[in-house]
Amino acid sequence: MRKPYWQPYWYRVRIRVAQEQWLGWQGLGGPEFNQVSNAALRDSSLEAWATRFLAEARDELEDLRGELLLECFTEPTPAPDTEPVYSAEVSLGPGQP
């Protein structure tokens, strides 16, 4: 069987709120893993999609202080010790680039 020219990915977004650092990384609610839209990957890389996704998320969460973590996987329900194929972390709060 031939593999598709694109690879499906699933992602999760976690937050670490500045005032609650001791809690560690927490989910944002909803399903833990979501599939990256195939349409989003049709004309760009996973990294380009992630950069856009994080920029939009920062705009939506502008009132929070802390950090946002995006992790991408090649399976919909990875084992707890599975390393992400891509991850990126950004700071939240006013004045963050």
ABEGO torsion letter per residue (X at the ends): XBBBABBBBBBBBBBBBAAAAAAEBBBAEEBABBBBBAAAAAABBAAAAAAAAAAAAAAAAAABBEBBBBBBBABABBBAABBBABBBBBBBEBGBX
